[in-house]
Amino acid sequence: MQIAQSKPALSLPDHTQLPESDGSFVKNFQEHPQSLLLTSSICPVLDLLHPDGQYAIGQDCGIYWRLTEPPERGAEAPDWFYVSNVPPLLNGERRRSYVMWQEIIAPLIAIEFTSGDGSEERDTTSPFKGDSSKAGKFWVYEQAVRIPFYAIYEVEKAAVEVYQLVGDRYQLCNPNQRGHYPIPSLGVELGIWQGQYLNQRLPWLRWWDDQGNLLLTGEERAARANQRVERLASKLRELGVNPDEL
């Protein structure tokens, strides 16, 4: 009588075993500053929401949602995304990617910067139809990863579309009276700001608080603080006080 041998438990690859890049490159000189602008301005808000530091921000990082061959076919890399209540490091090491079967928690918001007509970012192709081609980004974020908010930013049109997951489908959001799109759980709004950042004058995608106040970057906060110091010093000099001697 033969004794059946038990099969070893299936071991799925983690973020250290999956490719960190698919070999593509940033498409233009605006994408990297745009990501920095979003991150720098919202970090103070996230630090208040997560005093334990348990959150992660991805910039052009892969989100693996299914296991395929090659592995890259089962991943999408939003230009910017935020995940709440996860450690910024895994086992003390930097994150190489975000693996859904390892993490479970979906990002709260993913943002794509269009480099063309936006058709790639709005692609609803299902991987389970036709020739099993790579799934469309829109389908992946809506049906596979189920990200509550998805934003498509088109710099050439100076416009952003924001979708919210309602039930099992994305619904296009309407802007508020300020022309911004609220993200209620963060207490912030997303919209277009015309201005100069890192020597480029463009219609940038930026955050505001729920009162309509622009969230400043670290450099902007420092510059504003310096202006206040200079105004105070000027006032003291008008009163006959040398601020350098205080």
Backbone bond lengths (Angstrom), bond angles and torsions (degrees), N, CA, C in turn:
res aa  C-N    CA-C-N  psi(-1)  N-CA   C-N-CA  omega(-1)  CA-C   N-CA-C  phi
1 M - - - 1.460 - - 1.516 109.57 -
2 Q 1.335 116.05 125.29 1.459 119.99 -179.52 1.526 110.10 -88.29
3 I 1.319 115.45 138.40 1.461 120.99 176.83 1.511 108.02 -95.07
4 A 1.339 116.35 123.72 1.473 120.51 -179.32 1.527 110.12 -64.54
5 Q 1.306 114.00 134.11 1.461 119.90 178.13 1.527 108.92 -85.68
6 S 1.321 116.35 130.41 1.466 119.88 178.37 1.521 109.54 -71.37
7 K 1.315 116.23 141.21 1.456 121.25 179.57 1.527 110.65 -78.13
8 P 1.331 117.25 141.95 1.466 118.27 178.03 1.522 110.69 -64.98
9 A 1.306 116.31 147.09 1.464 121.34 179.68 1.526 109.77 -61.86
10 L 1.336 115.34 139.74 1.459 120.59 179.39 1.516 109.89 -66.30
11 S 1.302 115.98 127.53 1.466 121.09 -179.84 1.518 108.73 -110.00
12 L 1.317 116.14 112.83 1.458 121.12 -179.88 1.522 110.15 -85.76
13 P 1.325 117.97 143.48 1.466 120.23 -179.87 1.523 111.44 -67.28
14 D 1.323 115.79 149.74 1.459 119.98 177.70 1.529 109.31 -106.48
15 H 1.344 116.28 -170.39 1.465 120.43 -173.34 1.521 113.07 -65.98
16 T 1.345 117.66 -20.62 1.473 119.92 179.44 1.524 111.72 -82.17
17 Q 1.326 117.86 -15.65 1.455 121.66 -175.82 1.529 113.57 -104.69
18 L 1.320 116.77 -10.55 1.460 121.33 -179.05 1.520 110.48 -97.41
19 P 1.328 118.85 150.19 1.469 121.26 -178.34 1.522 111.92 -57.93
20 E 1.322 115.25 137.73 1.466 121.65 -179.48 1.516 110.99 -84.60
21 S 1.333 117.33 -19.35 1.455 121.65 -177.25 1.517 109.47 -149.33
22 D 1.345 115.23 151.16 1.463 118.87 175.21 1.522 111.76 -100.65
23 G 1.340 115.42 10.34 1.455 120.05 176.98 1.504 114.14 89.02
24 S 1.328 118.00 -2.37 1.462 120.00 178.68 1.515 109.79 -78.19
25 F 1.335 116.47 167.78 1.451 120.09 -179.16 1.515 109.59 -130.72
26 V 1.341 115.12 161.12 1.455 120.08 178.60 1.516 108.95 -60.74
27 K 1.335 116.92 135.00 1.455 120.70 -168.27 1.514 114.35 -83.66
28 N 1.316 118.25 -21.36 1.462 118.83 179.88 1.514 110.42 -154.90
29 F 1.341 116.01 173.26 1.454 121.79 -174.68 1.527 112.88 -79.39
30 Q 1.327 117.47 -4.87 1.458 120.59 -177.49 1.524 112.76 -92.30
31 E 1.313 117.67 -25.06 1.464 120.14 -172.05 1.523 113.23 -65.17
32 H 1.328 117.74 -43.98 1.461 119.50 -178.23 1.538 111.80 -65.93
33 P 1.352 119.68 -48.72 1.471 118.89 175.47 1.524 112.48 -58.78
34 Q 1.334 117.49 -36.44 1.462 119.56 179.91 1.526 111.36 -62.21
35 S 1.312 116.98 -42.59 1.464 120.39 177.34 1.523 111.46 -63.32
36 L 1.327 116.43 -42.96 1.466 120.54 178.08 1.522 111.17 -60.90
37 L 1.322 116.34 -41.05 1.457 121.74 -179.21 1.532 110.75 -62.22
38 L 1.321 116.84 -44.87 1.458 120.25 178.82 1.524 111.65 -63.94
39 T 1.322 116.64 -44.16 1.463 120.85 -176.03 1.519 111.99 -69.29
40 S 1.322 117.15 -49.19 1.462 121.08 -175.76 1.522 112.13 -61.00
41 S 1.329 117.01 -36.86 1.463 119.76 -175.53 1.525 113.39 -80.51
42 I 1.334 117.74 -26.62 1.465 118.58 -177.04 1.523 113.30 -96.61
43 C 1.322 118.42 -13.11 1.467 120.33 -177.49 1.534 113.42 -57.90
44 P 1.347 120.22 -41.08 1.477 118.27 176.92 1.528 112.85 -59.88
45 V 1.331 117.63 -35.83 1.464 121.43 176.85 1.523 110.11 -65.49
46 L 1.329 116.57 -46.01 1.462 120.81 -178.67 1.521 111.81 -67.07
47 D 1.331 116.55 -34.11 1.470 119.51 177.82 1.527 111.03 -65.41
48 L 1.337 116.66 -34.53 1.468 120.11 176.34 1.531 111.15 -72.05
49 L 1.330 116.59 -39.28 1.462 120.57 179.42 1.525 112.12 -70.28
50 H 1.332 115.67 -29.48 1.470 120.82 -177.20 1.531 109.69 -126.29
51 P 1.340 117.82 73.92 1.471 119.06 179.73 1.525 113.50 -60.74
52 D 1.338 115.92 -19.44 1.467 119.86 176.53 1.524 112.57 -84.41
53 G 1.360 116.63 -2.49 1.460 120.39 177.83 1.512 114.42 75.71
54 Q 1.323 117.20 14.10 1.464 120.29 -175.37 1.528 111.42 -90.32
55 Y 1.314 115.38 79.65 1.461 121.75 172.67 1.519 108.02 -158.24
56 A 1.323 115.13 161.55 1.461 119.73 -179.15 1.527 109.92 -138.66
57 I 1.327 115.61 143.54 1.453 122.81 175.40 1.528 107.78 -119.92
58 G 1.319 115.49 129.58 1.454 120.18 177.11 1.512 110.84 -111.52
59 Q 1.310 117.10 139.52 1.459 123.34 177.45 1.525 108.21 -129.68
60 D 1.333 115.85 105.90 1.462 121.20 -176.09 1.523 112.10 61.13
61 C 1.324 116.99 32.65 1.460 122.19 179.21 1.529 109.35 -102.17
62 G 1.318 116.47 145.23 1.452 120.72 -177.68 1.517 112.80 -73.24
63 I 1.329 115.95 135.78 1.462 122.48 168.35 1.528 106.35 -106.69
64 Y 1.339 116.41 110.50 1.459 120.74 179.29 1.526 108.86 -87.00
65 W 1.324 115.58 120.82 1.463 120.18 -176.88 1.521 113.12 -114.00
66 R 1.332 118.00 -15.04 1.465 121.00 173.80 1.526 109.03 -154.66
67 L 1.324 115.09 157.45 1.457 120.95 -179.07 1.522 109.39 -91.34
68 T 1.339 116.54 120.23 1.461 121.94 -177.50 1.531 109.36 -135.29
69 E 1.315 114.90 176.58 1.463 121.37 174.31 1.531 108.33 -131.84
70 P 1.324 119.68 116.26 1.459 125.24 -1.81 1.531 111.68 -70.65
71 P 1.336 117.93 160.36 1.465 121.23 -175.27 1.521 114.14 -58.36
72 E 1.352 116.85 -32.33 1.460 120.02 -176.49 1.525 113.54 -60.84
73 R 1.317 117.13 -23.35 1.467 120.37 -179.93 1.524 111.42 -69.76
74 G 1.300 116.40 -17.43 1.466 120.60 179.06 1.507 112.58 -101.31
75 A 1.331 116.70 23.95 1.471 119.97 -178.05 1.517 110.91 -136.74
76 E 1.321 115.61 151.67 1.459 123.43 168.62 1.515 107.25 -127.33
77 A 1.330 116.08 149.46 1.465 120.72 -177.49 1.525 109.44 -124.21
78 P 1.339 117.92 88.47 1.467 119.26 176.99 1.528 110.74 -59.15
79 D 1.318 115.98 149.77 1.468 118.97 177.37 1.522 111.19 -64.77
80 W 1.340 116.40 -30.04 1.478 120.32 178.12 1.515 108.33 -155.13
81 F 1.341 117.13 135.70 1.460 119.96 173.59 1.530 110.30 -152.97
82 Y 1.328 113.85 158.02 1.473 121.24 -177.89 1.520 109.26 -130.81
83 V 1.346 115.41 135.97 1.461 121.98 177.67 1.524 108.53 -125.00
84 S 1.310 116.26 130.58 1.463 120.46 179.62 1.522 110.86 -92.93
85 N 1.331 114.67 153.55 1.472 122.64 171.45 1.526 113.97 57.44
86 V 1.335 114.99 41.76 1.463 121.17 170.46 1.529 107.40 -133.12
87 P 1.316 118.81 151.78 1.458 120.25 179.18 1.527 111.34 -70.45
88 P 1.333 117.64 140.60 1.464 119.90 178.28 1.526 112.58 -67.00
89 L 1.323 117.07 -25.00 1.463 122.82 175.20 1.525 108.30 -118.24
90 L 1.318 116.28 154.34 1.459 121.24 175.54 1.516 108.73 -113.55
91 N 1.341 115.64 117.49 1.466 121.16 -178.72 1.523 111.35 53.68
92 G 1.346 114.77 36.45 1.462 119.66 177.19 1.509 114.87 79.75
93 E 1.320 117.96 3.06 1.460 121.70 -179.40 1.519 110.82 -113.76
94 R 1.337 115.92 153.79 1.460 120.16 178.02 1.510 110.02 -63.11
95 R 1.315 114.78 150.43 1.460 119.80 177.49 1.530 109.60 -77.13
96 R 1.310 116.37 131.74 1.462 121.09 175.56 1.529 110.42 -92.15
97 S 1.315 116.41 -29.55 1.461 122.64 179.19 1.521 106.78 -163.70
98 Y 1.340 115.73 178.83 1.460 120.70 179.10 1.521 107.34 -118.43
99 V 1.327 116.31 114.84 1.463 122.18 -170.37 1.526 108.77 -108.34
100 M 1.347 116.32 112.98 1.454 120.28 -172.36 1.523 112.98 -62.58
101 W 1.332 119.07 -36.98 1.465 118.89 -179.10 1.526 111.81 -75.13
102 Q 1.318 116.78 -8.40 1.457 121.45 176.53 1.525 110.70 -99.88
103 E 1.335 117.06 -32.53 1.455 122.20 -172.19 1.527 114.50 -97.86
104 I 1.319 116.71 -39.35 1.470 124.24 -178.70 1.532 111.84 76.42
105 I 1.337 119.31 -48.29 1.465 122.17 -175.75 1.529 109.79 -74.59
106 A 1.322 116.34 126.21 1.465 120.94 178.19 1.524 110.58 -81.69
107 P 1.339 117.96 150.62 1.466 119.86 171.93 1.518 110.71 -56.36
108 L 1.332 117.02 148.51 1.464 120.89 176.54 1.522 111.02 -76.82
109 I 1.329 116.40 -37.38 1.459 120.75 -178.62 1.526 109.62 -145.10
110 A 1.315 115.41 140.18 1.468 122.28 173.00 1.521 107.58 -125.26
111 I 1.331 115.88 140.56 1.463 121.38 -178.80 1.520 108.86 -126.51
112 E 1.311 115.91 131.51 1.460 122.14 174.87 1.527 109.41 -114.03
113 F 1.344 116.23 137.76 1.461 122.41 174.27 1.526 107.26 -101.24
114 T 1.312 118.18 118.46 1.458 119.52 -176.96 1.521 110.87 -74.99
115 S 1.322 115.46 141.38 1.458 121.35 176.42 1.523 110.65 -113.90
116 G 1.318 116.30 -0.27 1.461 121.10 179.63 1.510 109.90 -139.28
117 D 1.339 115.10 -131.74 1.463 119.23 -178.34 1.522 112.70 -89.92
118 G 1.330 117.92 2.48 1.456 121.28 178.80 1.518 114.40 86.51
119 S 1.338 117.47 0.35 1.464 119.54 -177.91 1.530 111.82 -65.87
120 E 1.327 117.45 -35.25 1.463 120.48 178.70 1.520 111.11 -64.33
121 E 1.338 116.44 -40.71 1.461 121.32 -178.49 1.530 112.02 -73.68
122 R 1.344 117.25 -19.76 1.470 121.61 -179.31 1.529 112.05 -106.53
123 D 1.316 116.74 13.07 1.463 122.07 -176.08 1.531 110.60 -72.29
124 T 1.327 116.82 117.62 1.468 122.23 -178.77 1.525 112.60 -100.65
125 T 1.331 117.48 17.30 1.469 121.18 -178.36 1.523 111.21 -59.67
126 S 1.333 116.00 129.37 1.466 121.39 176.43 1.529 109.33 -89.93
127 P 1.340 117.90 141.20 1.467 119.55 178.84 1.519 112.15 -76.25
128 F 1.315 117.80 -6.96 1.451 121.14 -175.39 1.519 112.61 -100.81
129 K 1.349 116.17 11.62 1.447 120.79 178.63 1.526 109.43 -123.50
130 G 1.316 116.42 155.34 1.457 120.15 174.85 1.515 112.17 67.37
131 D 1.345 115.20 -130.60 1.462 120.22 -174.23 1.526 112.52 -95.03
132 S 1.334 117.27 21.80 1.472 122.25 -179.56 1.526 111.61 56.76
133 S 1.328 115.01 37.55 1.464 118.78 177.57 1.519 110.01 -67.91
134 K 1.307 115.40 170.16 1.457 120.49 -179.48 1.525 109.74 -57.62
135 A 1.317 115.55 136.20 1.460 120.32 -178.25 1.522 110.86 -67.28
136 G 1.330 116.17 149.41 1.455 121.24 176.53 1.520 111.40 -72.12
137 K 1.331 116.42 150.17 1.464 120.64 -178.24 1.524 112.05 -56.91
138 F 1.330 115.73 -47.45 1.459 120.02 -177.65 1.528 109.94 -57.67
139 W 1.331 116.71 -45.03 1.471 121.16 179.43 1.519 110.73 -61.74
140 V 1.317 117.56 -44.88 1.469 121.06 -178.03 1.519 111.20 -60.74
141 Y 1.331 116.18 -48.70 1.468 119.01 -177.83 1.522 112.04 -67.34
142 E 1.337 116.28 -34.21 1.467 120.78 -177.99 1.524 112.39 -81.15
143 Q 1.337 117.46 -49.64 1.452 121.73 -169.39 1.523 114.76 -98.43
144 A 1.330 117.56 -33.17 1.467 119.95 -174.98 1.530 112.01 -94.78
145 V 1.318 116.65 -56.10 1.467 120.22 -178.31 1.528 110.77 -85.03
146 R 1.339 117.05 -29.84 1.466 123.77 178.31 1.525 111.35 59.00
147 I 1.323 114.52 60.17 1.464 122.25 179.04 1.524 108.39 -81.59
148 P 1.331 118.99 124.23 1.467 121.14 -174.81 1.529 115.04 -57.23
149 F 1.347 117.87 -37.96 1.460 120.60 179.69 1.520 109.69 -128.51
150 Y 1.330 115.27 134.13 1.466 121.83 178.48 1.523 107.72 -131.38
151 A 1.333 115.90 124.48 1.466 121.79 -178.67 1.520 110.14 -116.80
152 I 1.325 115.72 137.54 1.460 122.80 176.49 1.524 107.52 -117.99
153 Y 1.325 116.41 114.20 1.464 123.11 -175.14 1.524 109.58 -104.87
154 E 1.327 115.83 122.85 1.458 121.88 -179.99 1.524 109.29 -115.12
155 V 1.326 115.87 100.90 1.461 120.03 -175.59 1.521 111.37 -65.41
156 E 1.320 117.89 -35.65 1.466 120.62 -178.55 1.527 111.96 -64.47
157 K 1.323 116.44 -30.52 1.464 121.14 179.16 1.527 111.90 -96.87
158 A 1.340 116.92 -3.48 1.470 121.47 -175.37 1.526 109.84 52.81
159 A 1.336 115.99 48.22 1.458 120.25 -173.97 1.524 111.03 -143.29
160 V 1.327 114.70 156.59 1.462 121.13 174.38 1.524 108.13 -137.77
161 E 1.323 115.64 138.78 1.461 122.80 171.48 1.520 107.62 -108.52
162 V 1.323 116.65 136.50 1.462 120.93 177.67 1.526 108.52 -123.53
163 Y 1.319 114.83 129.53 1.460 121.75 178.26 1.525 109.18 -113.56
164 Q 1.328 115.84 141.91 1.460 121.49 175.84 1.518 109.20 -118.52
165 L 1.333 115.51 136.15 1.456 120.59 179.58 1.529 109.22 -76.38
166 V 1.315 115.73 114.59 1.460 122.06 178.49 1.528 106.56 -120.88
167 G 1.337 115.77 113.11 1.456 118.98 -172.02 1.509 109.40 68.77
168 D 1.325 116.95 -119.74 1.466 119.96 178.76 1.520 112.69 -115.72
169 R 1.347 116.79 20.01 1.461 120.32 -179.45 1.517 110.96 -137.56
170 Y 1.330 115.10 146.76 1.461 120.21 172.81 1.523 110.01 -76.13
171 Q 1.325 115.00 136.20 1.455 121.01 173.05 1.523 108.57 -116.90
172 L 1.324 116.73 134.25 1.458 121.54 179.36 1.529 109.20 -68.24
173 C 1.327 116.62 127.11 1.463 121.87 -178.20 1.523 110.93 -83.52
174 N 1.310 115.54 151.92 1.455 121.85 173.52 1.527 109.06 -97.45
175 P 1.339 118.00 141.21 1.467 119.59 178.20 1.523 110.93 -71.28
176 N 1.342 116.37 157.57 1.457 120.52 175.36 1.526 109.90 -81.52
177 Q 1.327 116.47 -170.60 1.460 120.46 -175.94 1.522 112.66 -65.55
178 R 1.330 116.66 -18.21 1.470 119.81 177.63 1.525 111.95 -91.36
179 G 1.319 116.45 -1.09 1.453 120.34 -177.23 1.516 112.41 80.28
180 H 1.339 116.90 17.67 1.457 122.43 -178.88 1.523 110.40 -108.97
181 Y 1.337 114.53 164.67 1.463 121.48 -179.73 1.530 109.33 -115.37
182 P 1.338 117.44 110.18 1.469 120.68 -178.23 1.535 112.62 -68.08
183 I 1.327 114.67 140.81 1.468 122.50 169.30 1.531 104.39 -116.36
184 P 1.327 118.15 87.45 1.469 122.02 -166.84 1.524 115.51 -55.05
185 S 1.319 118.37 -42.06 1.462 119.85 -176.33 1.523 112.65 -66.00
186 L 1.330 117.68 -19.31 1.462 121.37 176.76 1.527 111.80 -98.77
187 G 1.328 116.83 -14.55 1.461 119.90 -176.97 1.513 112.27 69.01
188 V 1.330 116.93 30.13 1.466 121.57 -179.04 1.517 110.12 -130.82
189 E 1.324 114.66 168.67 1.464 122.12 176.55 1.522 108.62 -128.88
190 L 1.310 115.35 149.69 1.466 122.29 -179.39 1.520 108.68 -114.21
191 G 1.333 116.34 134.49 1.455 119.25 -179.97 1.516 112.34 -164.84
192 I 1.320 116.03 -173.68 1.465 122.56 -177.30 1.527 109.68 -101.32
193 W 1.329 115.28 134.26 1.468 123.53 179.28 1.528 108.81 -125.27
194 Q 1.317 116.22 123.10 1.464 120.65 177.02 1.525 108.73 -88.89
195 G 1.313 117.08 118.20 1.457 119.33 -179.17 1.511 111.49 -179.67
196 Q 1.315 115.43 -173.63 1.468 121.65 -177.63 1.514 110.42 -108.95
197 Y 1.319 114.93 130.56 1.459 121.60 175.88 1.522 108.21 -140.97
198 L 1.335 116.17 129.34 1.471 121.54 -177.47 1.526 111.10 48.17
199 N 1.314 115.45 52.72 1.475 127.72 176.56 1.531 114.57 57.73
200 Q 1.334 117.72 22.11 1.460 120.99 174.76 1.526 109.14 -122.60
201 R 1.322 116.81 122.46 1.461 120.95 176.49 1.530 108.09 -94.85
202 L 1.348 114.90 109.98 1.460 121.84 -173.76 1.528 109.65 -146.87
203 P 1.323 116.84 168.03 1.468 119.88 169.52 1.531 108.88 -82.20
204 W 1.323 116.89 95.19 1.454 122.33 -174.60 1.527 111.45 -85.28
205 L 1.317 115.88 151.36 1.461 122.17 171.80 1.525 107.76 -86.08
206 R 1.360 116.06 124.80 1.464 118.99 -175.39 1.524 111.66 -140.27
207 W 1.350 113.33 167.67 1.465 122.43 177.97 1.523 110.46 -102.07
208 W 1.321 115.87 146.61 1.461 124.23 167.74 1.522 108.03 -127.04
209 D 1.343 117.75 159.22 1.459 118.11 171.97 1.523 109.04 -80.22
210 D 1.333 116.91 177.61 1.469 119.15 -174.47 1.524 113.26 -75.15
211 Q 1.349 116.75 0.09 1.457 121.25 172.89 1.527 111.54 -101.11
212 G 1.315 116.32 0.38 1.462 120.81 178.19 1.510 114.46 89.86
213 N 1.346 117.68 14.52 1.466 121.13 177.92 1.529 109.71 -89.89
214 L 1.314 116.01 128.98 1.461 121.10 -179.49 1.525 110.64 -62.52
215 L 1.332 116.77 131.59 1.462 120.87 175.05 1.525 108.66 -81.51
216 L 1.312 116.02 124.82 1.458 120.99 -172.80 1.522 111.71 -90.07
217 T 1.323 115.32 151.94 1.467 121.41 173.11 1.527 108.89 -75.98
218 G 1.320 116.59 170.73 1.462 120.46 177.26 1.519 111.57 -59.05
219 E 1.339 116.55 -41.19 1.472 119.80 179.11 1.514 111.48 -65.60
220 E 1.331 117.12 -40.05 1.460 120.66 179.29 1.523 111.43 -67.54
221 R 1.329 116.66 -38.62 1.465 119.68 177.49 1.520 110.89 -64.30
222 A 1.334 117.13 -41.29 1.462 121.13 178.93 1.528 110.96 -65.69
223 A 1.348 116.37 -42.18 1.461 120.31 179.76 1.525 110.80 -63.48
224 R 1.330 117.08 -40.82 1.470 120.47 178.89 1.523 111.10 -65.60
225 A 1.339 116.42 -39.58 1.469 119.83 177.76 1.526 110.38 -63.54
226 N 1.337 117.19 -40.93 1.466 120.52 179.01 1.526 111.35 -64.65
227 Q 1.324 116.70 -36.95 1.468 120.11 177.60 1.515 111.19 -63.96
228 R 1.315 116.52 -39.71 1.463 120.35 178.34 1.521 110.72 -64.84
229 V 1.328 116.02 -41.07 1.473 120.06 178.50 1.521 110.18 -63.01
230 E 1.326 116.66 -42.44 1.461 120.40 -179.94 1.522 111.56 -65.34
231 R 1.326 117.27 -39.91 1.467 120.13 178.00 1.517 111.18 -64.58
232 L 1.330 115.77 -40.85 1.463 119.90 178.45 1.524 110.83 -64.87
233 A 1.344 115.98 -42.61 1.462 119.78 178.96 1.520 110.78 -63.00
234 S 1.341 116.67 -40.61 1.466 120.45 178.64 1.518 111.23 -63.44
235 K 1.330 116.66 -40.81 1.462 120.68 178.86 1.519 111.30 -64.25
236 L 1.325 116.88 -40.47 1.462 120.54 178.52 1.520 111.43 -63.79
237 R 1.336 116.35 -39.58 1.469 119.21 178.56 1.524 111.00 -64.49
238 E 1.350 116.47 -36.71 1.465 120.02 176.87 1.525 111.35 -62.15
239 L 1.324 116.18 -29.74 1.466 121.82 179.54 1.524 112.27 -88.02
240 G 1.334 116.14 3.43 1.444 119.72 178.55 1.521 114.65 84.60
241 V 1.325 116.41 16.37 1.469 121.39 -179.17 1.520 107.81 -108.55
242 N 1.331 115.25 130.56 1.459 120.41 176.49 1.525 109.14 -86.65
243 P 1.318 118.76 109.79 1.466 120.18 -177.20 1.519 113.16 -63.56
244 D 1.321 117.68 -23.31 1.465 120.62 -179.51 1.523 112.03 -71.89
245 E 1.322 116.12 -15.74 1.467 119.66 -178.74 1.516 112.12 -99.16
246 L 1.300 117.36 0.14 1.467 121.22 179.96 1.525 111.53 -82.03
